[in-house]
């Protein structure tokens, strides 16, 4: 089992699913439970179907080109999480969706009384699809480059189940989720794999083989700790 891929996807997917859950919970608390539930499910299904089709089509690309493309995607995506998490941790700030998810996302609900509010459904569907897309941007490249599809899919499924369980049982304690550290750790892993696969794609023969991943992970982690303290 590829523990690195499983851990990276689990961490990344959990952050995004928790963010989706926070938005859905806020919309449900506003009196739009059906819109929150169906909007979330619709967004997830749309992105899951698109990701499955895209994953199958991308497998025809030569491996070294795929590694370069995936390396660049992971570096871009990982750096965004890495930088933002370092700044938040240094300033002792939380993500906006933890305190007020609707305001953080700029969501304004339609308060017109209707049997089923289509506008609020669309708002929730869009939010769910955007967060699911970020999950796909983590899971799809990792699955393609490592061929560890089982680990990537299992991690996504497990993170979704864990999110549902936690929200159902402990929804009042969502503010205690260490989202910044979770996102920082995932950012470090994404940068690690992105650097490794980009190097392999351009022809670098890592002397230590897969152990290079451990060294890269340590370097990125050390730099983040120094940056936070600085």
C-alpha positions in Angstrom: 0.0 0.0 0.0 1.3 3.5 -0.9 1.0 5.2 2.5 2.3 8.5 1.2 -0.4 8.8 -1.5 -3.1 7.6 0.9 -2.1 10.1 3.6 -1.8 13.1 1.2 -5.2 12.5 -0.4 -6.8 11.8 3.0 -5.5 15.1 4.4 -6.4 17.2 1.4 -9.8 15.7 0.9 -10.6 16.0 4.6 -9.9 19.7 4.6 -12.1 20.3 1.5 -15.0 18.1 2.7 -15.0 19.8 6.1 -15.2 23.2 4.3 -18.1 21.9 2.3 -19.8 20.5 5.4 -19.4 23.9 7.2 -21.1 25.7 4.4 -23.9 23.1 4.2 -24.4 23.2 7.9 -24.7 27.0 7.8 -27.2 26.9 5.0 -29.2 24.1 6.8 -29.2 26.2 10.0 -30.6 29.1 8.0 -33.7 26.9 7.3 -32.7 25.3 4.0 -31.9 21.7 4.9 -33.1 20.1 1.7 -31.2 22.7 -0.4 -28.0 22.0 1.6 -28.3 18.2 1.3 -29.3 18.0 -2.4 -26.9 20.8 -3.4 -24.0 19.0 -1.7 -24.8 15.6 -3.3 -25.3 17.1 -6.7 -22.0 19.0 -6.7 -20.1 15.9 -5.5 -21.6 13.6 -8.1 -21.0 16.0 -11.0 -17.3 16.4 -10.1 -16.8 12.7 -9.4 -18.2 11.7 -12.8 -16.1 14.3 -14.6 -13.0 13.2 -12.7 -13.5 9.5 -13.6 -13.8 10.4 -17.3 -10.8 12.7 -17.2 -8.7 10.1 -15.3 -9.4 7.4 -18.0 -8.5 9.8 -20.9 -5.3 11.1 -19.3 -3.8 7.6 -19.0 -3.0 7.5 -22.7 -0.4 10.3 -22.2 3.2 9.0 -22.0 4.4 8.7 -18.4 7.2 11.2 -18.5 5.0 13.9 -19.9 2.3 13.0 -17.3 4.9 13.3 -14.5 5.9 16.8 -15.7 2.3 17.9 -15.9 1.4 16.4 -12.6 4.5 17.7 -10.9 3.7 21.3 -12.0 0.0 20.9 -10.9 1.0 19.6 -7.5 3.7 22.3 -7.0 1.2 25.0 -7.9 -1.6 23.6 -5.8 0.7 22.7 -2.9 2.5 26.0 -2.8 -0.9 27.8 -2.4 -1.8 25.7 0.6 1.7 25.8 2.0 2.1 29.6 1.8 -1.4 30.4 3.1 -1.0 27.9 6.0 2.4 29.3 7.1 1.0 32.9 7.2 -2.1 31.8 9.1 -0.1 29.8 11.6 2.4 32.6 12.1 -0.5 35.1 12.7 -2.5 32.6 14.8 -5.4 33.0 12.4 -8.1 30.5 11.5 -9.6 29.8 8.1 -12.7 31.9 7.4 -15.0 28.9 6.9 -14.4 27.8 10.5 -15.9 31.0 12.0 -18.4 32.1 9.4 -18.4 30.0 6.3 -21.1 31.9 4.4 -19.4 35.3 4.9 -15.9 33.8 4.1 -17.2 32.5 0.7 -19.2 35.6 0.0 -22.5 33.6 0.0 -25.7 35.5 0.3 -28.8 33.4 0.6 -32.1 34.1 -1.0 -34.6 34.5 1.8 -37.8 34.4 -0.4 -40.2 31.8 1.1 -40.6 28.9 -1.3 -41.3 25.2 -1.1 -37.8 24.5 -2.5 -35.4 27.4 -3.0 -33.7 26.8 -6.3 -31.2 29.7 -5.9 -30.0 28.4 -2.5 -29.7 24.9 -4.0 -27.5 26.2 -6.8 -25.4 28.2 -4.3 -24.8 25.0 -2.3 -24.2 22.9 -5.5 -21.6 25.4 -6.7 -19.8 25.5 -3.4 -19.8 21.7 -3.1 -18.5 21.3 -6.7 -15.7 23.8 -6.2 -14.5 22.0 -3.0 -14.8 18.6 -4.7 -12.8 20.0 -7.6 -10.0 20.8 -5.2 -10.2 17.2 -3.9 -9.9 16.0 -7.5 -6.9 18.2 -8.1 -5.2 16.3 -5.3 -6.4 12.8 -5.8 -6.3 12.6 -9.6 -2.7 13.6 -10.2 -1.4 11.4 -7.3 -3.4 8.5 -8.6 -2.2 9.0 -12.2 1.5 9.4 -11.4 1.8 6.7 -8.8 -0.8 4.3 -10.3 -2.0 4.0 -6.7 -5.6 4.3 -7.6 -6.9 2.1 -4.9 -5.2 4.2 -2.2 -6.4 7.5 -3.7 -10.0 6.4 -4.1 -10.0 4.8 -0.6 -8.6 8.0 1.0 -11.3 10.1 -0.7 -14.1 7.7 0.4 -12.7 7.5 3.9 -12.4 11.2 4.3 -16.0 11.7 3.1 -17.3 9.1 5.6 -15.2 10.6 8.4 -16.5 14.1 7.6 -20.1 12.9 7.6 -19.6 11.1 10.9 -17.9 14.0 12.6 -20.4 16.6 11.4 -23.3 14.3 12.4 -22.0 13.6 15.9 -19.8 16.6 16.7 -21.1 19.4 14.6 -20.9 21.8 17.5 -17.1 21.2 17.7 -16.1 21.9 14.1 -14.3 25.0 15.3 -11.8 22.7 17.0 -10.7 21.1 13.8 -7.0 22.0 13.3 -7.6 23.0 9.7 -4.4 25.2 9.3 -2.0 22.4 10.5 -3.9 19.8 8.4 -3.7 22.0 5.3 0.0 22.8 6.0 0.8 19.1 6.3 -1.0 18.3 3.0 0.8 21.3 1.3 4.1 19.9 2.4 3.2 16.4 0.9 2.0 18.0 -2.3 5.2 19.9 -2.7 7.2 16.8 -2.0 5.5 14.7 -4.6 5.4 17.6 -7.1 9.1 18.1 -6.8 9.9 14.4 -7.1 7.7 13.7 -10.1 8.7 16.9 -11.9 12.3 15.8 -11.5 11.6 12.3 -12.8 9.7 13.8 -15.7 12.6 16.0 -16.9 15.0 13.1 -16.5 16.5 13.5 -13.1 17.7 10.2 -11.7 17.2 10.5 -7.9 20.2 8.8 -6.3 18.3 7.7 -3.3 15.3 6.6 -5.2 12.0 6.8 -3.3 13.9 7.8 -0.1 14.3 11.2 -1.8 10.6 11.8 -0.9 11.6 11.6 2.8 14.4 14.1 2.4 12.2 16.5 0.4 9.4 16.2 3.0 11.9 17.0 5.8 13.3 20.0 3.9 9.8 21.5 3.2 8.7 20.8 6.8 11.8 22.4 8.2 11.4 25.5 6.0 7.8 25.9 7.1 8.8 25.8 10.8 11.5 28.4 10.2 9.2 30.6 8.2 6.5 30.5 10.9 9.0 31.4 13.6 10.5 34.1 11.4 
